[in-house]
Amino acid sequence: MKPMMLPPQARRFLFLQGPPGPFFHSLGRALEAHGAAVHRINLSGGDARDWPDGATAFRGLMRDWPLFFDRYVQQHGITDVVLYGDCRPVHLRALRLARLRGIHIHVFEEGYIRPDWMTLERDGVNGHSSFERCPSALLAAAAQLPDIPSLPPITASFNRRARDSYWHYHSVVTGRLLMRFPFYRTHRPGSIIAEGIGWIRRFRLRQRRALQAQETLSAIAGRTYFLFPLQLSGDYQIRAHSPFLSMAMALDYVLASFARYAPEDAVLVVKEHPLDVGYRNWRTTIRRRSRHHGVEGRVLHIDGGDLQRLCEESQGVVCVNSTSGTLALSAGMPVIVLGDAVYDVPGITHQASLDRFWTKPEMPDMALYEAFRKVLHAKCLVRGGLASESAMRTLIDNSVERLLVPVELPDGPAFRRRVRALAG
């Protein structure tokens, strides 16, 4: 018996939490214009700000959320769930139940390759991705795909992202204070207010950081160096998809290996993440930990600089699972991944130990890397962005096309009765 395929007018999309800003709301309206039904559950004041109309509010305790979600998807005949980030506690619990119901899952995330692209995968992203990592399978799949088109850059504005984020998290706080969502707890570690103070401090120190970055760039000119781009400790790429509890732990791991096995004339440049709000003074931490490992003077901190140029001029890049690794790979530079990244493919990244990487880094097979990129773009990426109106419109158009690819009918008599009713 052939599976029943769902036409757009039989699709029932449920949106959970999205990125700060209007993207999910606008995407929902676009899906409705194509005949699909769209639902939304708001769990916080920020969600309510970003999706202000036609949503159901969940204001209960987290222990009640899973069965609330399960009742909702059954009552409304939900065929598809759309969300941003699959590691948030509210999403983890919902996704487990959605899989039990045979509901199709669509996960957005920041792009595996940036800028100009967002990730959109079925079932999971990052460490939960089912993306193929077998070299021969990638080469065979890529042979059937067209070349990646050369397209102009997507328009982006940091101010747009900052504004959307500010008002979203402002509404998260006020939503709790005004008892609209009294039990909601954000998935982000730390305090939203403290993070805001950190951003103010970071803005005030921007000139000093720029001068310090220039000093570091002058210090490494003409020297042999490896690059270690830091990630955000609160990112699920670290919390869920790496062996480390924090970036401080990852730093210690890398410094211990560098101290024992790197050539004596080699330098390690540790690049601070551009969105780190300053909970930790990385410059002080790096100086203190490098002194502990006996490599003071050979480990340099930089907060700024051109990441692509730093990658291209390095001897190799050490990363946990950062998308920074793809910049180095595109330049033909060796990369070692210490966590779980979709591009950690034999023949593309260094597969031996970190201890060996300092002296015998494995160079990427560029033909295999290009095959990987073709398959990744075809299966996991949608063009567009969140940082301008034109970028978001491009992202919506491409996301609608991907989301409305025909899918099988979820299991269960309720879903089948609904489709038969629609068919008349």
Backbone torsions as a table, in degrees:
resi	resn	phi	psi	omega
1	MET	NA	125.4	-179.2
2	LYS	-70.1	141.7	176.6
3	PRO	-66.7	145.6	178.2
4	MET	-79.6	121.9	-179.3
5	MET	-92.4	140.3	-174.8
6	LEU	-89.6	122.5	170.8
7	PRO	-75.2	162.2	-178.7
8	PRO	-53.3	-38.8	-176.7
9	GLN	-71.7	-9.9	176.1
10	ALA	-100.0	-1.8	-177.9
11	ARG	-82.3	140.6	178.5
12	ARG	-126.8	101.5	-176.2
13	PHE	-92.8	131.3	172.0
14	LEU	-112.1	120.0	177.4
15	PHE	-94.3	129.9	170.5
16	LEU	-101.9	-145.7	-173.4
17	GLN	-72.3	140.4	179.5
18	GLY	-119.8	-173.4	174.6
19	PRO	-70.6	153.9	177.1
20	PRO	-55.3	133.9	179.1
21	GLY	117.1	-176.3	-169.9
22	PRO	-87.5	5.0	-172.0
23	PHE	-56.5	-52.3	-176.1
24	PHE	-62.9	-40.7	179.4
25	HIS	-61.7	-45.1	-179.7
26	SER	-67.5	-37.4	177.4
27	LEU	-64.6	-41.0	177.1
28	GLY	-60.2	-43.1	178.6
29	ARG	-64.0	-36.4	178.8
30	ALA	-67.0	-39.0	177.2
31	LEU	-65.5	-38.4	176.6
32	GLU	-61.8	-37.5	179.3
33	ALA	-64.2	-21.6	177.5
34	HIS	-94.6	7.7	174.2
35	GLY	99.9	-5.3	179.9
36	ALA	-81.3	154.3	172.2
37	ALA	-91.1	142.7	-174.6
38	VAL	-129.1	133.4	177.0
39	HIS	-126.6	160.3	178.8
40	ARG	-147.4	138.5	170.5
41	ILE	-113.8	121.8	174.4
42	ASN	-92.5	132.6	-179.9
43	LEU	-113.8	-6.7	-177.2
44	SER	-149.8	169.3	175.0
45	GLY	-62.8	-34.0	177.1
46	GLY	-65.2	-40.4	176.5
47	ASP	-61.2	-43.6	-178.1
48	ALA	-65.0	-34.5	177.2
49	ARG	-66.7	-43.8	-175.6
50	ASP	-75.0	-25.5	178.3
51	TRP	-132.4	82.7	-167.7
52	PRO	-82.8	-10.7	-174.6
53	ASP	-133.3	149.7	172.1
54	GLY	66.1	28.4	-178.9
55	ALA	-115.2	157.9	172.7
56	THR	-100.5	133.3	-179.5
57	ALA	-97.1	131.4	169.4
58	PHE	-103.8	116.6	-176.4
59	ARG	-116.7	12.6	-173.3
60	GLY	-89.4	-172.3	176.0
61	LEU	-74.5	152.7	-178.1
62	MET	-62.2	-29.5	179.5
63	ARG	-65.4	-20.8	179.6
64	ASP	-92.8	-10.4	-174.0
65	TRP	-63.4	-47.8	-174.8
66	PRO	-57.2	-46.4	-178.2
67	LEU	-74.9	-29.6	171.8
68	PHE	-59.0	-48.1	179.2
69	PHE	-60.6	-46.0	-177.2
70	ASP	-63.4	-42.2	177.1
71	ARG	-63.2	-39.6	-177.8
72	TYR	-62.9	-48.1	-176.5
73	VAL	-65.8	-31.4	177.6
74	GLN	-73.6	-44.3	-177.9
75	GLN	-63.1	-34.0	-174.8
76	HIS	-102.8	5.0	177.8
77	GLY	60.0	39.9	-176.0
78	ILE	-64.7	129.7	177.7
79	THR	-103.1	-25.4	-174.5
80	ASP	-140.1	139.8	173.6
81	VAL	-115.5	133.7	179.7
82	VAL	-120.8	132.8	-178.5
83	LEU	-154.0	167.6	-179.2
84	TYR	-116.3	111.1	-179.1
85	GLY	83.2	119.8	-173.8
86	ASP	-99.8	10.7	-179.4
87	CYS	-108.3	-7.3	176.3
88	ARG	-59.7	139.8	-177.7
89	PRO	-53.5	-40.8	-179.8
90	VAL	-66.4	-31.2	179.6
91	HIS	-79.1	-39.8	179.2
92	LEU	-56.2	-46.4	-177.7
93	ARG	-67.9	-40.9	179.6
94	ALA	-65.8	-41.1	-176.0
95	LEU	-66.5	-35.6	178.6
96	ARG	-62.4	-40.8	178.9
97	LEU	-73.5	-36.8	177.8
98	ALA	-60.2	-39.9	179.1
99	ARG	-65.8	-37.1	177.3
100	LEU	-63.0	-29.8	-179.9
101	ARG	-89.8	-2.0	-178.9
102	GLY	73.0	20.7	-179.2
103	ILE	-78.6	140.5	179.7
104	HIS	-75.8	137.6	-174.1
105	ILE	-117.2	132.0	179.6
106	HIS	-126.7	120.7	-173.8
107	VAL	-116.0	122.0	171.2
108	PHE	-92.2	152.9	172.9
109	GLU	-158.4	170.9	171.6
110	GLU	-58.0	151.5	-173.1
111	GLY	-64.9	138.4	173.3
112	TYR	-60.8	-34.6	175.5
113	ILE	-120.7	126.2	-175.6
114	ARG	-124.7	160.8	-6.5
115	PRO	-84.1	-166.7	170.3
116	ASP	79.0	-0.2	-178.9
117	TRP	-137.9	146.2	170.2
118	MET	-116.6	153.1	175.2
119	THR	-84.9	135.6	170.7
120	LEU	-142.5	108.3	-176.7
121	GLU	-126.2	153.7	171.2
122	ARG	-79.0	135.1	168.9
123	ASP	78.6	-35.1	-179.6
124	GLY	177.5	161.0	-179.2
125	VAL	-126.6	170.6	177.9
126	ASN	53.2	-122.6	-178.1
127	GLY	-67.5	-15.9	177.9
128	HIS	-95.7	1.6	-176.9
129	SER	-70.5	145.3	174.8
130	SER	-98.2	16.7	-177.6
131	PHE	-59.2	138.3	-177.6
132	GLU	-67.0	130.7	179.1
133	ARG	-121.5	13.4	176.6
134	CYS	-84.5	122.5	-176.5
135	PRO	-55.7	-45.4	-177.4
136	SER	-66.3	-37.4	178.1
137	ALA	-67.2	-38.6	177.7
138	LEU	-63.7	-43.6	180.0
139	LEU	-63.4	-41.5	-179.6
140	ALA	-66.6	-42.3	180.0
141	ALA	-66.6	-41.2	-178.2
142	ALA	-64.8	-31.0	-179.3
143	ALA	-63.7	-21.1	-179.1
144	GLN	-95.9	1.0	-174.5
145	LEU	-109.7	151.0	175.0
146	PRO	-71.6	163.6	176.3
147	ASP	-65.8	153.7	176.1
148	ILE	-68.9	125.4	-177.0
149	PRO	-68.8	149.6	174.3
150	SER	-89.9	114.0	-173.1
151	LEU	-123.6	154.1	177.9
152	PRO	-67.8	155.6	-179.5
153	PRO	-61.7	150.8	174.9
154	ILE	-79.8	136.9	178.2
155	THR	-66.9	134.2	-178.8
156	ALA	-140.5	147.0	178.1
157	SER	-136.9	119.5	177.1
158	PHE	-61.0	-36.1	-179.1
159	ASN	-61.6	-35.8	179.0
160	ARG	-64.8	-47.3	179.9
161	ARG	-64.5	-40.5	-179.5
162	ALA	-63.8	-41.2	179.9
163	ARG	-65.0	-47.0	179.8
164	ASP	-60.5	-42.1	-179.1
165	SER	-67.5	-43.2	-179.1
166	TYR	-58.2	-51.3	-175.2
167	TRP	-70.3	-31.6	176.1
168	HIS	-62.4	-52.2	-175.6
169	TYR	-74.7	-27.9	171.0
170	HIS	-59.3	-42.4	-179.7
171	SER	-72.6	-28.8	173.1
172	VAL	-60.2	-47.2	-178.5
173	VAL	-65.2	-48.9	-178.2
174	THR	-67.2	-30.8	177.4
175	GLY	-62.1	-34.6	176.2
176	ARG	-77.7	-45.1	-176.9
177	LEU	-62.6	-36.2	-179.2
178	LEU	-90.0	6.5	173.8
179	MET	66.0	21.5	174.4
180	ARG	-75.1	-38.0	175.6
181	PHE	-131.6	70.5	-167.5
182	PRO	-67.4	-23.4	-173.9
183	PHE	-104.3	1.5	-175.0
184	TYR	-70.5	135.8	173.4
185	ARG	-125.5	124.5	-179.2
186	THR	-64.8	152.8	177.1
187	HIS	-75.2	-13.0	-176.9
188	ARG	-80.3	134.1	177.6
189	PRO	-72.7	157.4	177.8
190	GLY	81.3	-174.5	-175.5
191	SER	-99.4	133.9	177.1
192	ILE	-62.9	-38.6	179.5
193	ILE	-65.0	-44.5	178.9
194	ALA	-62.8	-35.5	177.9
195	GLU	-64.9	-39.8	177.6
196	GLY	-62.7	-41.6	176.8
197	ILE	-62.3	-38.9	178.5
198	GLY	-61.8	-40.0	178.0
199	TRP	-64.7	-38.7	177.8
200	ILE	-62.5	-44.9	179.5
201	ARG	-62.9	-42.2	-179.4
202	ARG	-62.6	-40.2	179.5
203	PHE	-63.6	-41.4	-178.4
204	ARG	-67.3	-29.1	-177.2
205	LEU	-95.9	11.7	-172.7
206	ARG	-62.0	-36.0	-179.3
207	GLN	-69.6	-40.7	177.7
208	ARG	-63.0	-41.6	179.6
209	ARG	-63.3	-38.7	179.6
210	ALA	-64.3	-41.2	177.8
211	LEU	-65.3	-42.3	178.5
212	GLN	-64.9	-37.3	178.0
213	ALA	-64.1	-41.0	179.4
214	GLN	-64.6	-37.7	176.4
215	GLU	-61.7	-41.7	179.5
216	THR	-66.3	-42.9	178.8
217	LEU	-61.1	-38.1	177.2
218	SER	-67.2	-36.6	-177.5
219	ALA	-68.4	-29.3	-177.3
220	ILE	-96.8	-1.7	-179.4
221	ALA	-57.7	123.1	178.5
222	GLY	78.9	0.8	-178.2
223	ARG	-101.3	157.4	175.1
224	THR	-80.3	120.6	-179.3
225	TYR	-141.2	153.3	170.3
226	PHE	-108.6	152.1	-177.2
227	LEU	-113.6	133.4	176.4
228	PHE	-125.2	95.1	178.1
229	PRO	-77.3	127.5	178.0
230	LEU	-77.4	152.0	171.5
231	GLN	-112.6	175.3	179.6
232	LEU	-82.9	128.0	-178.4
233	SER	-59.1	-31.7	-179.3
234	GLY	-79.3	-8.3	-179.7
235	ASP	-70.0	140.5	178.3
236	TYR	-67.1	-16.6	172.4
237	GLN	-59.3	-30.9	176.0
238	ILE	-92.3	-48.8	-173.4
239	ARG	-66.5	-33.5	-174.6
240	ALA	-117.1	-23.7	-171.8
241	HIS	-120.2	31.1	176.1
242	SER	-148.2	164.1	176.8
243	PRO	-81.4	1.4	-173.4
244	PHE	-104.5	146.5	176.6
245	LEU	-81.7	-20.1	-178.0
246	SER	-161.4	168.6	176.1
247	MET	-71.1	-26.5	176.2
248	ALA	-62.8	-39.5	177.0
249	MET	-66.6	-41.8	177.9
250	ALA	-62.4	-39.8	178.0
251	LEU	-59.7	-46.2	179.5
252	ASP	-60.8	-40.8	179.3
253	TYR	-61.2	-45.5	-178.4
254	VAL	-69.2	-42.4	-179.4
255	LEU	-64.0	-38.4	179.8
256	ALA	-62.6	-41.8	178.5
257	SER	-69.8	-43.5	-179.9
258	PHE	-59.5	-43.0	-178.0
259	ALA	-62.1	-36.3	-175.1
260	ARG	-87.6	-33.0	-166.6
261	TYR	-122.4	-13.5	-178.6
262	ALA	-77.2	147.4	175.1
263	PRO	-55.7	147.7	-173.9
264	GLU	-66.0	-22.6	-180.0
265	ASP	-91.4	1.1	-177.9
266	ALA	-84.2	148.8	178.2
267	VAL	-117.9	145.2	173.4
268	LEU	-110.3	121.3	177.7
269	VAL	-101.4	119.1	-179.9
270	VAL	-102.1	113.6	-175.9
271	LYS	-97.9	124.2	179.4
272	GLU	-71.1	145.1	179.3
273	HIS	-69.3	135.9	-175.7
274	PRO	-65.9	-17.0	179.5
275	LEU	-104.3	11.3	177.0
276	ASP	-71.8	126.2	-172.7
277	VAL	-93.2	5.3	170.5
278	GLY	93.4	23.5	171.9
279	TYR	-59.5	-34.3	179.6
280	ARG	-120.5	137.8	173.9
281	ASN	-83.1	96.8	-174.8
282	TRP	-67.4	-32.3	179.9
283	ARG	-61.0	-45.7	178.1
284	THR	-67.6	-43.0	-179.8
285	THR	-60.9	-44.7	-178.7
286	ILE	-64.8	-41.5	178.8
287	ARG	-63.2	-44.2	-178.1
288	ARG	-66.7	-44.1	-177.2
289	ARG	-73.7	-31.9	176.8
290	SER	-69.9	-34.3	174.4
291	ARG	-63.4	-42.0	179.2
292	HIS	-60.0	-38.8	-177.7
293	HIS	-89.2	2.2	176.3
294	GLY	77.5	23.6	-179.6
295	VAL	-124.8	27.3	177.7
296	GLU	-60.3	135.1	-176.7
297	GLY	94.4	-19.7	178.0
298	ARG	-105.4	-1.8	178.1
299	VAL	-121.6	119.8	-174.2
300	LEU	-118.2	141.0	178.4
301	HIS	-98.0	140.5	173.9
302	ILE	-139.7	133.1	177.3
303	ASP	-122.4	84.0	-174.8
304	GLY	138.4	-162.6	-179.0
305	GLY	85.4	163.2	-179.1
306	ASP	-83.1	109.8	-175.9
307	LEU	-60.7	-42.0	-178.6
308	GLN	-63.0	-43.0	179.3
309	ARG	-66.2	-40.3	177.7
310	LEU	-60.0	-40.7	177.3
311	CYS	-64.2	-47.1	-174.9
312	GLU	-64.7	-32.1	-176.5
313	GLU	-95.5	0.6	179.1
314	SER	-84.8	170.6	173.2
315	GLN	-85.7	-13.1	-179.7
316	GLY	164.5	163.1	-176.3
317	VAL	-119.9	129.0	173.3
318	VAL	-101.8	126.5	176.7
319	CYS	-144.1	158.1	176.8
320	VAL	-75.4	-62.3	171.8
321	ASN	-159.2	30.2	-174.4
322	SER	-69.9	148.0	172.9
323	THR	-66.7	-10.6	174.7
324	SER	-57.8	-29.0	-179.9
325	GLY	-59.9	-33.0	-178.6
326	THR	-70.3	-27.8	175.4
327	LEU	-64.3	-43.9	178.9
328	ALA	-66.5	-42.5	-180.0
329	LEU	-62.9	-39.2	178.5
330	SER	-62.1	-28.2	177.8
331	ALA	-89.6	2.9	179.1
332	GLY	79.0	19.4	-178.5
333	MET	-95.4	148.0	179.9
334	PRO	-69.8	145.6	-178.3
335	VAL	-137.6	136.4	170.0
336	ILE	-116.3	136.8	-178.6
337	VAL	-110.0	126.7	-178.4
338	LEU	-98.2	-9.0	178.9
339	GLY	-117.4	-138.1	-177.6
340	ASP	-122.6	107.8	-178.3
341	ALA	-127.7	146.3	-177.7
342	VAL	-64.7	-25.1	-178.6
343	TYR	-89.5	4.8	178.3
344	ASP	-80.4	78.0	-174.2
345	VAL	-115.8	133.8	175.7
346	PRO	-55.0	130.2	-176.5
347	GLY	97.2	-18.3	176.9
348	ILE	-104.3	-50.5	179.9
349	THR	-108.0	162.6	176.2
350	HIS	-64.6	124.1	-175.2
351	GLN	-102.9	-11.2	177.7
352	ALA	-83.1	-170.3	-174.4
353	SER	-75.2	162.5	173.6
354	LEU	-62.8	-37.0	180.0
355	ASP	-56.7	-37.0	-178.7
356	ARG	-81.6	-23.2	-175.4
357	PHE	-59.8	-35.2	-175.1
358	TRP	-64.8	-27.0	-176.8
359	THR	-115.2	-27.6	-177.6
360	LYS	-136.6	62.9	-179.9
361	PRO	-68.7	138.5	179.4
362	GLU	-82.1	125.8	-179.3
363	MET	-77.7	145.9	179.8
364	PRO	-73.2	142.6	171.0
365	ASP	-78.7	107.3	-171.6
366	MET	-69.3	-30.0	176.3
367	ALA	-65.7	-40.4	178.0
368	LEU	-68.3	-37.9	179.5
369	TYR	-65.3	-38.8	177.6
370	GLU	-66.3	-36.6	175.6
371	ALA	-64.0	-43.2	176.3
372	PHE	-56.9	-46.7	-178.4
373	ARG	-62.1	-40.6	179.9
374	LYS	-62.3	-45.1	-179.5
375	VAL	-68.2	-40.3	179.7
376	LEU	-61.2	-46.0	179.5
377	HIS	-62.8	-38.8	-176.8
378	ALA	-71.3	-34.6	-170.4
379	LYS	-107.4	-25.3	-168.9
380	CYS	-124.5	-12.3	-172.5
381	LEU	-117.4	145.2	171.3
382	VAL	-126.0	138.2	-175.7
383	ARG	-78.0	139.7	178.6
384	GLY	136.1	-172.3	-177.9
385	GLY	-164.2	-176.2	-176.0
386	LEU	-112.5	-2.1	-166.7
387	ALA	-100.3	12.6	173.0
388	SER	-163.4	162.4	-179.3
389	GLU	-65.5	-41.8	-179.4
390	SER	-67.7	-38.5	178.5
391	ALA	-64.1	-40.8	-179.2
392	MET	-68.7	-37.9	178.6
393	ARG	-63.6	-41.9	176.4
394	THR	-61.3	-43.1	179.7
395	LEU	-63.7	-41.4	179.5
396	ILE	-63.1	-47.6	-178.7
397	ASP	-58.8	-45.1	-178.1
398	ASN	-72.5	-33.0	179.2
399	SER	-69.8	-40.5	177.8
400	VAL	-59.4	-44.4	178.8
401	GLU	-59.3	-42.3	-178.8
402	ARG	-71.8	-41.8	-176.2
403	LEU	-68.7	-29.8	-176.8
404	LEU	-92.7	10.7	170.3
405	VAL	-57.8	134.0	-176.2
406	PRO	-54.6	136.5	177.9
407	VAL	-129.9	161.8	178.7
408	GLU	-73.9	155.7	175.8
409	LEU	-69.5	129.7	174.6
410	PRO	-57.8	151.9	-178.1
411	ASP	-67.3	151.1	172.8
412	GLY	121.2	142.1	-177.0
413	PRO	-64.6	-31.4	-179.0
414	ALA	-62.7	-41.5	179.3
415	PHE	-65.3	-40.9	-176.8
416	ARG	-68.8	-38.9	177.2
417	ARG	-61.7	-40.4	-178.9
418	ARG	-64.0	-42.5	-179.2
419	VAL	-68.0	-39.3	178.0
420	ARG	-63.4	-38.0	178.5
421	ALA	-64.6	-40.1	178.6
422	LEU	-65.3	-34.0	-178.7
423	ALA	-74.5	-12.7	176.5
424	GLY	84.3	NA	NA
